[in-house]
Amino acid sequence: MSIGQLADAAVTLVGDRRRVVLGIAGAPGAGKSTLADALVGAVAARKGAGWVAHVPMDGFHLADVQLDRLGSRSRKGAPDTFDADGYAHLLRRIVDEPDSWVYAPGFDRTLEQPLAAAVVVPPSARLVVTEGNYLLLPEARWERAREQLAEVWFVSGDDDVRRSRLVERHVTFGKEQALAAAWVDQSDEANAVLVAAAADRADRIVVNGPDGWVLER
């Protein structure tokens, strides 16, 4: 299936509704951001840039100062190291206030810190794409976020490729190779197990394979 066909499915999801939010879930390194960026680009090519917006969940990472206070900095990226309630509140605003300019935090991967109001959803946006690891997690605070989403698509793929991609990403943003590999083994993979266990709650499974994106269901 081409990215164009997936974009068509996303546009159809909107229908005659004023605005919908599409969630993209998956394990760390699965390709969530890649799919989100490709979808936004393909939809924008059809409908215009203002018709679609992208709001990553990464902006709701707790800042390092809070992780240090909680003693959780070594677990950065785990479900409890995000402001899930703030994320759910933002998604509700995006759905309930379609005529407002809604600002959202972004995330700087070089600093590894959230950035306030780095993202904005304009009133013209009919489709908003958001992606994050934990959109399908069966916990109350994450389910409050899930309630705001019209659908959640789960990105799956080859685990060896996914892990290799994660190590490369960590190295790109400053970690030494050995430290990057250790972080993936000890932190990212623990989170991946949690995410995979909730995959059957997704509305669609999208496989990130060597020949492109494949809609499994």
C-alpha positions, -999 to 999 in steps of 0.1 A, spaced: 0 0 0 14 34 -9 15 64 14 -11 80 -9 -36 52 0 -29 56 37 -34 94 33 -67 87 15 -78 66 45 -69 94 69 -88 120 48 -119 97 47 -117 94 85 -125 132 87 -157 129 66 -180 159 73 -167 164 109 -151 197 118 -119 181 130 -106 147 140 -73 135 155 -56 104 142 -32 86 166 -2 66 155 12 43 181 41 18 181 73 8 199 103 31 201 120 32 167 90 15 148 86 44 124 58 64 140 73 98 132 82 87 97 47 76 90 32 107 106 54 130 85 47 111 53 9 112 60 9 149 68 29 156 36 6 135 14 -26 150 29 -12 185 26 -5 178 -11 -42 169 -16 -59 194 7 -35 222 13 -9 227 41 -34 243 65 -58 214 63 -36 190 83 -14 195 114 11 173 133 13 173 171 38 147 185 34 133 220 72 139 226 65 175 238 50 160 269 82 144 281 89 156 317 118 180 317 151 166 332 146 188 363 114 170 371 129 136 363 157 143 387 132 153 414 114 120 408 145 99 406 134 88 371 160 103 347 175 68 340 141 57 329 134 86 306 108 75 280 89 52 303 51 58 305 53 76 339 80 100 326 54 118 304 27 143 314 -1 121 301 -28 142 317 -15 173 300 -14 155 267 -50 143 271 -61 179 280 -44 192 249 -60 166 226 -94 175 241 -88 212 233 -78 204 198 -111 185 193 -133 209 213 -119 242 201 -115 239 164 -118 276 158 -89 285 181 -52 286 175 -41 257 198 -4 258 209 14 226 219 49 218 232 75 204 209 107 184 217 143 192 209 162 159 204 196 176 207 187 191 240 164 162 249 140 187 264 104 198 257 99 232 242 68 252 252 44 263 224 67 251 196 38 236 177 5 252 167 -28 238 153 -45 264 132 -83 268 129 -80 256 93 -68 221 104 -94 194 98 -71 165 105 -45 164 133 -20 136 134 -4 127 167 20 100 174 35 84 206 44 51 221 16 48 247 -17 58 230 -31 23 234 -18 16 269 -47 3 292 -41 28 319 -67 55 329 -45 85 322 -35 72 287 -71 61 280 -82 97 286 -59 106 257 -72 77 236 -108 89 240 -100 120 220 -87 101 190 -109 90 161 -87 61 153 -53 47 164 -30 31 139 -3 8 153 31 7 134 48 -26 134 80 -39 117 111 -60 120 124 -58 156 161 -61 146 158 -32 122 139 -12 148 166 -17 174 193 -8 150 175 23 140 172 33 177 209 29 184 217 50 153 193 77 165 208 78 200 243 81 185 232 109 161 220 129 191 251 125 211 254 92 228 285 70 223 279 37 205 282 15 235 260 37 257 234 40 229 232 2 226 229 -2 264 201 24 265 182 5 238 186 -28 256 178 -16 291 153 12 286 138 13 251 132 -25 249 113 -25 283 90 1 269 87 -18 236 73 -48 255 46 -27 271 36 -11 238 35 -45 219 12 -59 245 -14 -33 237 -12 -36 199 -45 -56 196 -63 -25 208 -55 -6 176 -80 2 148 -55 -6 121 -20 -23 119 4 -7 95 36 -27 88 68 -8 82 84 -32 58 113 -32 33 89 -26 4 70 3 21 39 6 42 15 -23 43 -20 -21 59 -25 -54 77 -59 -47 90 
